[in-house]
């Protein structure tokens, strides 16, 4: 995706963080997500997770269907290779 589309996402949702999970196992991806969710700034509204899909859909399905965390309030499918996790840090 282009920087223009990323800018559009930030205009629509607010400040976003980005996390690339390419090449990780599910366990590594889970650890990276939990770490990122624990370290994001208070004014961050979401995390754009780049999971890819050309190498398979294990991470894509994990993020979209299995992964849960108390700070995630909504998951948005950005495109085939990215998912936006909107967060609520007040929980």
N, CA, C and O atoms as a GROMACS GRO file, in nm:
protein
  364
    1UNK      N    1   0.083  -0.119   0.000
    1UNK     CA    2   0.000   0.000   0.000
    1UNK      C    3   0.087   0.124   0.000
    1UNK      O    4   0.205   0.120   0.036
    2UNK      N    5   0.028   0.229  -0.040
    2UNK     CA    6   0.104   0.352  -0.054
    2UNK      C    7   0.102   0.434   0.074
    2UNK      O    8   0.018   0.414   0.162
    3UNK      N    9   0.195   0.527   0.081
    3UNK     CA   10   0.198   0.620   0.193
    3UNK      C   11   0.072   0.706   0.194
    3UNK      O   12   0.026   0.749   0.300
    4UNK      N   13   0.017   0.732   0.076
    4UNK     CA   14  -0.106   0.811   0.067
    4UNK      C   15  -0.221   0.741   0.136
    4UNK      O   16  -0.298   0.804   0.208
    5UNK      N   17  -0.231   0.609   0.116
    5UNK     CA   18  -0.339   0.534   0.180
    5UNK      C   19  -0.317   0.530   0.332
    5UNK      O   20  -0.413   0.540   0.408
    6UNK      N   21  -0.192   0.515   0.375
    6UNK     CA   22  -0.162   0.518   0.519
    6UNK      C   23  -0.201   0.653   0.578
    6UNK      O   24  -0.253   0.659   0.689
    7UNK      N   25  -0.175   0.760   0.505
    7UNK     CA   26  -0.214   0.894   0.551
    7UNK      C   27  -0.366   0.904   0.561
    7UNK      O   28  -0.418   0.965   0.655
    8UNK      N   29  -0.437   0.846   0.466
    8UNK     CA   30  -0.583   0.845   0.472
    8UNK      C   31  -0.632   0.774   0.598
    8UNK      O   32  -0.723   0.821   0.666
    9UNK      N   33  -0.570   0.658   0.629
    9UNK     CA   34  -0.610   0.585   0.750
    9UNK      C   35  -0.589   0.670   0.875
    9UNK      O   36  -0.673   0.668   0.965
   10UNK      N   37  -0.479   0.743   0.880
   10UNK     CA   38  -0.452   0.828   0.997
   10UNK      C   39  -0.549   0.945   1.004
   10UNK      O   40  -0.588   0.987   1.114
   11UNK      N   41  -0.588   0.998   0.891
   11UNK     CA   42  -0.687   1.106   0.892
   11UNK      C   43  -0.820   1.052   0.944
   11UNK      O   44  -0.888   1.118   1.023
   12UNK      N   45  -0.857   0.934   0.900
   12UNK     CA   46  -0.986   0.876   0.938
   12UNK      C   47  -0.989   0.830   1.084
   12UNK      O   48  -1.087   0.853   1.154
   13UNK      N   49  -0.881   0.764   1.132
   13UNK     CA   50  -0.884   0.702   1.264
   13UNK      C   51  -0.799   0.773   1.369
   13UNK      O   52  -0.823   0.754   1.488
   14UNK      N   53  -0.703   0.853   1.329
   14UNK     CA   54  -0.613   0.917   1.423
   14UNK      C   55  -0.475   0.854   1.416
   14UNK      O   56  -0.445   0.777   1.325
   15UNK      N   57  -0.392   0.887   1.513
   15UNK     CA   58  -0.254   0.838   1.515
   15UNK      C   59  -0.249   0.686   1.517
   15UNK      O   60  -0.316   0.621   1.598
   16UNK      N   61  -0.170   0.628   1.425
   16UNK     CA   62  -0.158   0.484   1.415
   16UNK      C   63  -0.014   0.439   1.431
   16UNK      O   64   0.079   0.512   1.396
   17UNK      N   65   0.003   0.321   1.485
   17UNK     CA   66   0.132   0.254   1.490
   17UNK      C   67   0.130   0.145   1.384
   17UNK      O   68   0.023   0.104   1.339
   18UNK      N   69   0.247   0.099   1.345
   18UNK     CA   70   0.257  -0.006   1.244
   18UNK      C   71   0.342  -0.120   1.298
   18UNK      O   72   0.440  -0.098   1.368
   19UNK      N   73   0.302  -0.243   1.265
   19UNK     CA   74   0.374  -0.361   1.310
   19UNK      C   75   0.378  -0.462   1.195
   19UNK      O   76   0.273  -0.505   1.147
   20UNK      N   77   0.498  -0.500   1.153
   20UNK     CA   78   0.516  -0.596   1.044
   20UNK      C   79   0.547  -0.734   1.102
   20UNK      O   80   0.648  -0.751   1.171
   21UNK      N   81   0.462  -0.831   1.074
   21UNK     CA   82   0.477  -0.966   1.127
   21UNK      C   83   0.528  -1.066   1.024
   21UNK      O   84   0.531  -1.186   1.052
   22UNK      N   85   0.567  -1.020   0.907
   22UNK     CA   86   0.615  -1.112   0.802
   22UNK      C   87   0.723  -1.205   0.855
   22UNK      O   88   0.814  -1.163   0.926
   23UNK      N   89   0.711  -1.332   0.821
   23UNK     CA   90   0.812  -1.430   0.855
   23UNK      C   91   0.806  -1.483   0.996
   23UNK      O   92   0.888  -1.566   1.034
   24UNK      N   93   0.710  -1.438   1.074
   24UNK     CA   94   0.698  -1.484   1.213
   24UNK      C   95   0.607  -1.607   1.222
   24UNK      O   96   0.523  -1.630   1.136
   25UNK      N   97   0.625  -1.684   1.328
   25UNK     CA   98   0.531  -1.791   1.361
   25UNK      C   99   0.414  -1.727   1.435
   25UNK      O  100   0.420  -1.610   1.472
   26UNK      N  101   0.308  -1.803   1.456
   26UNK     CA  102   0.195  -1.751   1.534
   26UNK      C  103   0.238  -1.710   1.673
   26UNK      O  104   0.194  -1.607   1.724
   27UNK      N  105   0.324  -1.789   1.735
   27UNK     CA  106   0.369  -1.760   1.871
   27UNK      C  107   0.453  -1.632   1.874
   27UNK      O  108   0.437  -1.550   1.964
   28UNK      N  109   0.541  -1.616   1.776
   28UNK     CA  110   0.620  -1.493   1.767
   28UNK      C  111   0.530  -1.372   1.741
   28UNK      O  112   0.550  -1.265   1.798
   29UNK      N  113   0.432  -1.391   1.654
   29UNK     CA  114   0.339  -1.282   1.623
   29UNK      C  115   0.258  -1.244   1.746
   29UNK      O  116   0.238  -1.125   1.772
   30UNK      N  117   0.211  -1.341   1.821
   30UNK     CA  118   0.135  -1.312   1.944
   30UNK      C  119   0.221  -1.231   2.040
   30UNK      O  120   0.174  -1.132   2.096
   31UNK      N  121   0.345  -1.272   2.060
   31UNK     CA  122   0.435  -1.202   2.151
   31UNK      C  123   0.461  -1.058   2.104
   31UNK      O  124   0.461  -0.965   2.184
   32UNK      N  125   0.483  -1.041   1.973
   32UNK     CA  126   0.507  -0.908   1.918
   32UNK      C  127   0.385  -0.818   1.934
   32UNK      O  128   0.399  -0.700   1.966
   33UNK      N  129   0.266  -0.873   1.913
   33UNK     CA  130   0.143  -0.796   1.930
   33UNK      C  131   0.121  -0.754   2.074
   33UNK      O  132   0.087  -0.639   2.102
   34UNK      N  133   0.139  -0.846   2.166
   34UNK     CA  134   0.119  -0.815   2.308
   34UNK      C  135   0.220  -0.708   2.351
   34UNK      O  136   0.184  -0.615   2.424
   35UNK      N  137   0.343  -0.721   2.307
   35UNK     CA  138   0.446  -0.622   2.340
   35UNK      C  139   0.409  -0.486   2.284
   35UNK      O  140   0.418  -0.384   2.353
   36UNK      N  141   0.368  -0.483   2.156
   36UNK     CA  142   0.331  -0.356   2.091
   36UNK      C  143   0.211  -0.292   2.161
   36UNK      O  144   0.209  -0.172   2.185
   37UNK      N  145   0.111  -0.374   2.194
   37UNK     CA  146  -0.007  -0.321   2.263
   37UNK      C  147   0.027  -0.267   2.401
   37UNK      O  148  -0.038  -0.174   2.450
   38UNK      N  149   0.128  -0.322   2.463
   38UNK     CA  150   0.169  -0.275   2.595
   38UNK      C  151   0.256  -0.151   2.592
   38UNK      O  152   0.275  -0.086   2.695
   39UNK      N  153   0.308  -0.117   2.476
   39UNK     CA  154   0.402  -0.005   2.464
   39UNK      C  155   0.352   0.112   2.380
   39UNK      O  156   0.426   0.208   2.362
   40UNK      N  157   0.232   0.106   2.328
   40UNK     CA  158   0.188   0.216   2.242
   40UNK      C  159   0.156   0.340   2.324
   40UNK      O  160   0.118   0.332   2.441
   41UNK      N  161   0.172   0.455   2.261
   41UNK     CA  162   0.146   0.583   2.325
   41UNK      C  163  -0.002   0.597   2.356
   41UNK      O  164  -0.087   0.538   2.289
   42UNK      N  165  -0.032   0.677   2.457
   42UNK     CA  166  -0.170   0.696   2.500
   42UNK      C  167  -0.258   0.756   2.392
   42UNK      O  168  -0.379   0.735   2.392
   43UNK      N  169  -0.198   0.832   2.300
   43UNK     CA  170  -0.277   0.898   2.195
   43UNK      C  171  -0.287   0.817   2.066
   43UNK      O  172  -0.344   0.864   1.968
   44UNK      N  173  -0.233   0.696   2.066
   44UNK     CA  174  -0.241   0.609   1.949
   44UNK      C  175  -0.380   0.546   1.943
   44UNK      O  176  -0.430   0.494   2.043
   45UNK      N  177  -0.441   0.550   1.828
   45UNK     CA  178  -0.577   0.501   1.811
   45UNK      C  179  -0.584   0.360   1.754
   45UNK      O  180  -0.688   0.295   1.762
   46UNK      N  181  -0.473   0.312   1.697
   46UNK     CA  182  -0.475   0.178   1.640
   46UNK      C  183  -0.339   0.133   1.594
   46UNK      O  184  -0.243   0.210   1.591
   47UNK      N  185  -0.333   0.006   1.559
   47UNK     CA  186  -0.211  -0.054   1.507
   47UNK      C  187  -0.244  -0.119   1.373
   47UNK      O  188  -0.334  -0.203   1.364
   48UNK      N  189  -0.173  -0.079   1.269
   48UNK     CA  190  -0.186  -0.143   1.140
   48UNK      C  191  -0.090  -0.262   1.141
   48UNK      O  192   0.032  -0.245   1.144
   49UNK      N  193  -0.146  -0.381   1.137
   49UNK     CA  194  -0.067  -0.503   1.142
   49UNK      C  195  -0.049  -0.555   1.000
   49UNK      O  196  -0.147  -0.585   0.930
   50UNK      N  197   0.076  -0.566   0.957
   50UNK     CA  198   0.109  -0.618   0.826
   50UNK      C  199   0.139  -0.766   0.845
   50UNK      O  200   0.242  -0.803   0.901
   51UNK      N  201   0.047  -0.850   0.797
   51UNK     CA  202   0.064  -0.995   0.814
   51UNK      C  203   0.091  -1.065   0.682
   51UNK      O  204   0.137  -1.179   0.682
   52UNK      N  205   0.063  -0.999   0.572
   52UNK     CA  206   0.083  -1.058   0.442
   52UNK      C  207  -0.018  -1.169   0.414
   52UNK      O  208  -0.103  -1.201   0.498
   53UNK      N  209  -0.006  -1.228   0.296
   53UNK     CA  210  -0.091  -1.342   0.260
   53UNK      C  211  -0.030  -1.424   0.148
   53UNK      O  212  -0.077  -1.535   0.121
   54UNK      N  213   0.073  -1.374   0.083
   54UNK     CA  214   0.134  -1.449  -0.027
   54UNK      C  215   0.207  -1.574   0.020
   54UNK      O  216   0.216  -1.671  -0.055
   55UNK      N  217   0.257  -1.574   0.141
   55UNK     CA  218   0.327  -1.690   0.196
   55UNK      C  219   0.232  -1.782   0.272
   55UNK      O  220   0.277  -1.877   0.337
   56UNK      N  221   0.103  -1.756   0.264
   56UNK     CA  222   0.003  -1.834   0.335
   56UNK      C  223  -0.083  -1.741   0.420
   56UNK      O  224  -0.053  -1.623   0.436
   57UNK      N  225  -0.189  -1.797   0.475
   57UNK     CA  226  -0.285  -1.715   0.549
   57UNK      C  227  -0.287  -1.745   0.699
   57UNK      O  228  -0.380  -1.705   0.768
   58UNK      N  229  -0.186  -1.814   0.749
   58UNK     CA  230  -0.185  -1.849   0.892
   58UNK      C  231  -0.187  -1.724   0.978
   58UNK      O  232  -0.269  -1.713   1.069
   59UNK      N  233  -0.098  -1.628   0.950
   59UNK     CA  234  -0.094  -1.506   1.031
   59UNK      C  235  -0.218  -1.420   1.009
   59UNK      O  236  -0.272  -1.361   1.103
   60UNK      N  237  -0.262  -1.412   0.885
   60UNK     CA  238  -0.382  -1.334   0.853
   60UNK      C  239  -0.501  -1.389   0.932
   60UNK      O  240  -0.574  -1.312   0.995
   61UNK      N  241  -0.522  -1.519   0.929
   61UNK     CA  242  -0.633  -1.579   1.002
   61UNK      C  243  -0.616  -1.566   1.152
   61UNK      O  244  -0.713  -1.544   1.225
   62UNK      N  245  -0.493  -1.578   1.199
   62UNK     CA  246  -0.467  -1.562   1.342
   62UNK      C  247  -0.506  -1.423   1.389
   62UNK      O  248  -0.576  -1.409   1.489
   63UNK      N  249  -0.461  -1.321   1.318
   63UNK     CA  250  -0.491  -1.184   1.357
   63UNK      C  251  -0.641  -1.157   1.349
   63UNK      O  252  -0.700  -1.102   1.442
   64UNK      N  253  -0.702  -1.195   1.240
   64UNK     CA  254  -0.842  -1.160   1.217
   64UNK      C  255  -0.941  -1.246   1.294
   64UNK      O  256  -1.050  -1.198   1.327
   65UNK      N  257  -0.908  -1.371   1.324
   65UNK     CA  258  -1.007  -1.461   1.384
   65UNK      C  259  -0.974  -1.507   1.526
   65UNK      O  260  -1.065  -1.530   1.605
   66UNK      N  261  -0.846  -1.521   1.559
   66UNK     CA  262  -0.809  -1.581   1.687
   66UNK      C  263  -0.758  -1.482   1.791
   66UNK      O  264  -0.793  -1.492   1.908
   67UNK      N  265  -0.675  -1.387   1.750
   67UNK     CA  266  -0.608  -1.301   1.848
   67UNK      C  267  -0.707  -1.209   1.918
   67UNK      O  268  -0.788  -1.142   1.854
   68UNK      N  269  -0.699  -1.208   2.049
   68UNK     CA  270  -0.780  -1.117   2.130
   68UNK      C  271  -0.689  -1.049   2.232
   68UNK      O  272  -0.586  -1.104   2.271
   69UNK      N  273  -0.729  -0.932   2.274
   69UNK     CA  274  -0.656  -0.857   2.376
   69UNK      C  275  -0.755  -0.756   2.434
   69UNK      O  276  -0.841  -0.704   2.363
   70UNK      N  277  -0.742  -0.730   2.562
   70UNK     CA  278  -0.837  -0.641   2.630
   70UNK      C  279  -0.839  -0.500   2.573
   70UNK      O  280  -0.940  -0.431   2.585
   71UNK      N  281  -0.731  -0.455   2.510
   71UNK     CA  282  -0.725  -0.319   2.457
   71UNK      C  283  -0.775  -0.306   2.313
   71UNK      O  284  -0.785  -0.194   2.262
   72UNK      N  285  -0.807  -0.416   2.247
   72UNK     CA  286  -0.858  -0.409   2.110
   72UNK      C  287  -1.009  -0.393   2.115
   72UNK      O  288  -1.080  -0.476   2.171
   73UNK      N  289  -1.056  -0.284   2.054
   73UNK     CA  290  -1.202  -0.263   2.052
   73UNK      C  291  -1.265  -0.299   1.918
   73UNK      O  292  -1.385  -0.324   1.911
   74UNK      N  293  -1.183  -0.302   1.811
   74UNK     CA  294  -1.238  -0.338   1.680
   74UNK      C  295  -1.125  -0.379   1.587
   74UNK      O  296  -1.014  -0.327   1.596
   75UNK      N  297  -1.155  -0.474   1.498
   75UNK     CA  298  -1.061  -0.515   1.393
   75UNK      C  299  -1.120  -0.474   1.259
   75UNK      O  300  -1.238  -0.498   1.232
   76UNK      N  301  -1.037  -0.413   1.176
   76UNK     CA  302  -1.082  -0.368   1.044
   76UNK      C  303  -0.988  -0.428   0.939
   76UNK      O  304  -0.867  -0.409   0.947
   77UNK      N  305  -1.044  -0.498   0.843
   77UNK     CA  306  -0.966  -0.554   0.733
   77UNK      C  307  -0.934  -0.442   0.636
   77UNK      O  308  -1.021  -0.396   0.562
   78UNK      N  309  -0.808  -0.399   0.635
   78UNK     CA  310  -0.766  -0.290   0.548
   78UNK      C  311  -0.756  -0.339   0.404
   78UNK      O  312  -0.811  -0.277   0.313
   79UNK      N  313  -0.686  -0.449   0.386
   79UNK     CA  314  -0.674  -0.515   0.256
   79UNK      C  315  -0.632  -0.658   0.284
   79UNK      O  316  -0.634  -0.702   0.399
   80UNK      N  317  -0.594  -0.733   0.182
   80UNK     CA  318  -0.562  -0.874   0.200
   80UNK      C  319  -0.440  -0.898   0.288
   80UNK      O  320  -0.426  -1.005   0.347
   81UNK      N  321  -0.352  -0.799   0.298
   81UNK     CA  322  -0.228  -0.820   0.372
   81UNK      C  323  -0.217  -0.741   0.501
   81UNK      O  324  -0.117  -0.752   0.572
   82UNK      N  325  -0.319  -0.660   0.533
   82UNK     CA  326  -0.311  -0.576   0.654
   82UNK      C  327  -0.445  -0.572   0.727
   82UNK      O  328  -0.552  -0.576   0.668
   83UNK      N  329  -0.433  -0.565   0.858
   83UNK     CA  330  -0.550  -0.552   0.945
   83UNK      C  331  -0.524  -0.438   1.042
   83UNK      O  332  -0.415  -0.426   1.098
   84UNK      N  333  -0.624  -0.353   1.062
   84UNK     CA  334  -0.615  -0.243   1.156
   84UNK      C  335  -0.681  -0.286   1.287
   84UNK      O  336  -0.798  -0.326   1.289
   85UNK      N  337  -0.606  -0.276   1.395
   85UNK     CA  338  -0.659  -0.304   1.528
   85UNK      C  339  -0.682  -0.170   1.597
   85UNK      O  340  -0.587  -0.104   1.638
   86UNK      N  341  -0.809  -0.131   1.611
   86UNK     CA  342  -0.839  -0.009   1.685
   86UNK      C  343  -0.832  -0.040   1.833
   86UNK      O  344  -0.879  -0.145   1.878
   87UNK      N  345  -0.772   0.050   1.909
   87UNK     CA  346  -0.748   0.023   2.050
   87UNK      C  347  -0.822   0.121   2.140
   87UNK      O  348  -0.855   0.234   2.101
   88UNK      N  349  -0.848   0.072   2.260
   88UNK     CA  350  -0.904   0.154   2.367
   88UNK      C  351  -0.814   0.131   2.487
   88UNK      O  352  -0.824   0.028   2.553
   89UNK      N  353  -0.726   0.226   2.515
   89UNK     CA  354  -0.627   0.208   2.620
   89UNK      C  355  -0.680   0.236   2.760
   89UNK      O  356  -0.606   0.223   2.857
   90UNK      N  357  -0.806   0.273   2.770
   90UNK     CA  358  -0.864   0.302   2.901
   90UNK      C  359  -0.911   0.179   2.974
   90UNK      O  360  -0.954   0.189   3.089
   91UNK      N  361  -0.904   0.063   2.912
   91UNK     CA  362  -0.949  -0.061   2.975
   91UNK      C  363  -0.841  -0.116   3.064
   91UNK      O  364  -0.860  -0.221   3.127
   0.00000   0.00000   0.00000
